[in-house]
Amino acid sequence: MKMIIAVVQDKDGTKLADALVKNEFRATKLASTGGFLKAGNTTFMIGVSDDQVERVMDIIKENCKSRNQLVAPVSPMGGNADAYVPYPVEVAVGGATVFVLPIETFQQF
């Protein structure tokens, strides 16, 4: 048995949740915040048998796409803020960060 932890951008969260339900996978959905962009994410915890991991990974890939987004950089700490000109920077966001962990024991009460 495996635990799949997938961190996805909020924009992809509902689409992924719907796809998991459609394919009869149960998931626990948690609200989370990214450290780099400080933007909302959705974290899914999905427990599956070993032979289902590849199918869940395919569902995640199909529903969580990377996209470019303009973000304003944060002003430097301790520097002279008057001389700092914040130009927006284009960064790639979205997609998914996925961890697959072995599960030693599973119990449901």
ROSE-414647 format. One record per residue (C-alpha): residue in three letters; x, y, z; residue number from 1. Coordinates in nm, 4 decimals. Example, Ala and Ser with C-alpha at 12.3 -4.5 7.8 and 13.67 -1.06 7.14 Angstrom:
2
{dokol 'ALA'; {1.2300; -0.4500; 0.7800}; 1}
{dokol 'SER'; {1.3670; -0.1060; 0.7140}; 2}
END
This chain:
109
{dokol 'MET'; {0.0000; 0.0000; 0.0000}; 1}
{dokol 'LYS'; {0.1131; 0.3554; -0.0763}; 2}
{dokol 'MET'; {0.0223; 0.7065; 0.0368}; 3}
{dokol 'ILE'; {0.0296; 0.9593; -0.2459}; 4}
{dokol 'ILE'; {0.0641; 1.3196; -0.1314}; 5}
{dokol 'ALA'; {0.0030; 1.5651; -0.4161}; 6}
{dokol 'VAL'; {0.0407; 1.9414; -0.3750}; 7}
{dokol 'VAL'; {-0.1402; 2.1241; -0.6572}; 8}
{dokol 'GLN'; {-0.2314; 2.4828; -0.7343}; 9}
{dokol 'ASP'; {-0.5803; 2.5824; -0.6159}; 10}
{dokol 'LYS'; {-0.6871; 2.6369; -0.9788}; 11}
{dokol 'ASP'; {-0.6355; 2.2642; -1.0436}; 12}
{dokol 'GLY'; {-0.7735; 2.1366; -0.7118}; 13}
{dokol 'THR'; {-1.1414; 2.1049; -0.8024}; 14}
{dokol 'LYS'; {-1.0678; 1.9485; -1.1399}; 15}
{dokol 'LEU'; {-0.8384; 1.6903; -0.9787}; 16}
{dokol 'ALA'; {-1.0890; 1.6141; -0.7006}; 17}
{dokol 'ASP'; {-1.3623; 1.5533; -0.9590}; 18}
{dokol 'ALA'; {-1.1352; 1.3262; -1.1658}; 19}
{dokol 'LEU'; {-1.0376; 1.1210; -0.8598}; 20}
{dokol 'VAL'; {-1.4028; 1.0708; -0.7620}; 21}
{dokol 'LYS'; {-1.4953; 0.9815; -1.1215}; 22}
{dokol 'ASN'; {-1.2255; 0.7116; -1.1161}; 23}
{dokol 'GLU'; {-1.3410; 0.5884; -0.7727}; 24}
{dokol 'PHE'; {-1.0369; 0.6994; -0.5732}; 25}
{dokol 'ARG'; {-1.0897; 0.8400; -0.2255}; 26}
{dokol 'ALA'; {-0.8809; 1.1376; -0.1191}; 27}
{dokol 'THR'; {-0.8460; 1.3723; 0.1729}; 28}
{dokol 'LYS'; {-0.8181; 1.7324; 0.0551}; 29}
{dokol 'LEU'; {-0.6320; 1.9904; 0.2648}; 30}
{dokol 'ALA'; {-0.5883; 2.3646; 0.2161}; 31}
{dokol 'SER'; {-0.2192; 2.4612; 0.2122}; 32}
{dokol 'THR'; {-0.0011; 2.7589; 0.1279}; 33}
{dokol 'GLY'; {0.3147; 2.7574; -0.0817}; 34}
{dokol 'GLY'; {0.6319; 2.9069; 0.0601}; 35}
{dokol 'PHE'; {0.7657; 3.0668; -0.2595}; 36}
{dokol 'LEU'; {0.4623; 3.2525; -0.3982}; 37}
{dokol 'LYS'; {0.2722; 3.2454; -0.0687}; 38}
{dokol 'ALA'; {-0.0338; 3.1470; -0.2716}; 39}
{dokol 'GLY'; {-0.3043; 2.8939; -0.1985}; 40}
{dokol 'ASN'; {-0.2465; 2.5301; -0.2801}; 41}
{dokol 'THR'; {-0.4506; 2.2170; -0.2312}; 42}
{dokol 'THR'; {-0.2848; 1.9085; -0.0869}; 43}
{dokol 'PHE'; {-0.4375; 1.5674; -0.1569}; 44}
{dokol 'MET'; {-0.3651; 1.2557; 0.0495}; 45}
{dokol 'ILE'; {-0.4609; 0.9434; -0.1441}; 46}
{dokol 'GLY'; {-0.4178; 0.5913; -0.0073}; 47}
{dokol 'VAL'; {-0.3964; 0.3249; -0.2796}; 48}
{dokol 'SER'; {-0.2707; -0.0277; -0.3377}; 49}
{dokol 'ASP'; {0.0664; -0.0597; -0.5092}; 50}
{dokol 'ASP'; {-0.0883; -0.1488; -0.8448}; 51}
{dokol 'GLN'; {-0.3035; 0.1690; -0.8477}; 52}
{dokol 'VAL'; {-0.0182; 0.4191; -0.8063}; 53}
{dokol 'GLU'; {0.0483; 0.4567; -1.1790}; 54}
{dokol 'ARG'; {-0.3204; 0.5226; -1.2566}; 55}
{dokol 'VAL'; {-0.3435; 0.7936; -0.9876}; 56}
{dokol 'MET'; {-0.0227; 0.9528; -1.1168}; 57}
{dokol 'ASP'; {-0.1751; 0.9612; -1.4676}; 58}
{dokol 'ILE'; {-0.4894; 1.1305; -1.3322}; 59}
{dokol 'ILE'; {-0.2772; 1.3925; -1.1563}; 60}
{dokol 'LYS'; {-0.0734; 1.4584; -1.4743}; 61}
{dokol 'GLU'; {-0.3917; 1.4925; -1.6834}; 62}
{dokol 'ASN'; {-0.5525; 1.7453; -1.4493}; 63}
{dokol 'CYS'; {-0.2678; 1.9577; -1.3100}; 64}
{dokol 'LYS'; {-0.0961; 2.1672; -1.5744}; 65}
{dokol 'SER'; {0.1939; 2.4095; -1.5402}; 66}
{dokol 'ARG'; {0.1350; 2.7695; -1.6503}; 67}
{dokol 'ASN'; {0.3263; 3.0981; -1.6425}; 68}
{dokol 'GLN'; {0.2259; 3.3773; -1.4062}; 69}
{dokol 'LEU'; {0.3565; 3.7279; -1.3394}; 70}
{dokol 'VAL'; {0.4462; 3.7923; -0.9758}; 71}
{dokol 'ALA'; {0.5789; 4.1027; -0.8043}; 72}
{dokol 'PRO'; {0.8981; 4.0311; -0.6113}; 73}
{dokol 'VAL'; {0.9067; 4.1028; -0.2390}; 74}
{dokol 'SER'; {1.1203; 4.4012; -0.1349}; 75}
{dokol 'PRO'; {1.4637; 4.3062; 0.0014}; 76}
{dokol 'MET'; {1.4956; 4.2758; 0.3779}; 77}
{dokol 'GLY'; {1.7136; 4.5369; 0.5440}; 78}
{dokol 'GLY'; {1.7913; 4.7169; 0.2182}; 79}
{dokol 'ASN'; {1.6988; 5.0642; 0.1059}; 80}
{dokol 'ALA'; {1.3378; 5.0291; -0.0101}; 81}
{dokol 'ASP'; {1.3500; 5.3708; -0.1848}; 82}
{dokol 'ALA'; {1.5973; 5.2416; -0.4442}; 83}
{dokol 'TYR'; {1.4104; 4.9147; -0.4983}; 84}
{dokol 'VAL'; {1.1963; 4.9014; -0.8142}; 85}
{dokol 'PRO'; {0.9699; 4.5957; -0.8112}; 86}
{dokol 'TYR'; {0.9388; 4.4667; -1.1672}; 87}
{dokol 'PRO'; {0.7037; 4.1724; -1.2137}; 88}
{dokol 'VAL'; {0.8790; 3.8448; -1.2860}; 89}
{dokol 'GLU'; {0.7300; 3.5605; -1.4893}; 90}
{dokol 'VAL'; {0.7482; 3.2226; -1.3137}; 91}
{dokol 'ALA'; {0.6105; 2.8786; -1.3901}; 92}
{dokol 'VAL'; {0.3320; 2.7775; -1.1484}; 93}
{dokol 'GLY'; {0.0908; 2.4900; -1.1296}; 94}
{dokol 'GLY'; {0.1549; 2.1324; -1.2134}; 95}
{dokol 'ALA'; {0.1907; 1.9085; -0.9118}; 96}
{dokol 'THR'; {0.4504; 1.8108; -0.6564}; 97}
{dokol 'VAL'; {0.3895; 1.4463; -0.5692}; 98}
{dokol 'PHE'; {0.5324; 1.2221; -0.2977}; 99}
{dokol 'VAL'; {0.4693; 0.8468; -0.2890}; 100}
{dokol 'LEU'; {0.5277; 0.6917; 0.0538}; 101}
{dokol 'PRO'; {0.5137; 0.3292; 0.1665}; 102}
{dokol 'ILE'; {0.2402; 0.2500; 0.4206}; 103}
{dokol 'GLU'; {0.3203; -0.0093; 0.6824}; 104}
{dokol 'THR'; {-0.0277; -0.0339; 0.8359}; 105}
{dokol 'PHE'; {-0.3744; 0.0830; 0.7360}; 106}
{dokol 'GLN'; {-0.6758; 0.0650; 0.9663}; 107}
{dokol 'GLN'; {-1.0191; 0.2158; 0.9253}; 108}
{dokol 'PHE'; {-1.2590; 0.2353; 1.2229}; 109}
END
